[in-house]
Amino acid sequence: MMRYFDDFELGETWPIGETYTMTKDEIVSFAAKWDPQPFHVDEAAAEKSVYGTLTACGTHIQAVVLKLAQGLPHETAVIGALGYDEVRFHQAAKLDDVLSLTIECIETRPSSSKPDRGIVRNRHTLVNQAGDTVFTQTTTLLIARRGG
């Protein structure tokens, strides 16, 4: 099922059924390439850090959000992403955390210059297995209108 701009309603939420587990191999390999801080790549150093264990780097967390968002029960007629705003890391994503995502529609507005599209802002909330918020961001998308 394809969702167009016209199908989005303020306040609707989509809890994503798939979860993502932060494994040692993934945390270390991702961080070794992109953000090799000791608490991301060295288990002994991570144990001595304020976190007490390995933690995923911020870029890895954002990648997990994008991966989980693919679990939406519908395809969206996205023309392009316009931005990620209000990016917040509320707490570390730690080794063996099981992360889940909920997406909420927080704004819709038709394009003022092109009637075949509109702008949708969604809030992404990533939580761990205890229900603690790990990460939030607002995503702004340009989405085609039905029949546009």
Secondary structure as UniProt FT lines:
FT   STRAND          2..3
FT   HELIX           5..7
FT   TURN            10..11
FT   STRAND          13..15
FT   STRAND          20..21
FT   HELIX           24..34
FT   HELIX           38..41
FT   HELIX           43..48
FT   TURN            50..51
FT   HELIX           58..69
FT   TURN            70..71
FT   STRAND          75..76
FT   STRAND          78..89
FT   TURN            95..96
FT   STRAND          98..110
FT   TURN            115..116
FT   STRAND          117..127
FT   TURN            129..130
FT   STRAND          133..144
FT   TURN            146..147
//
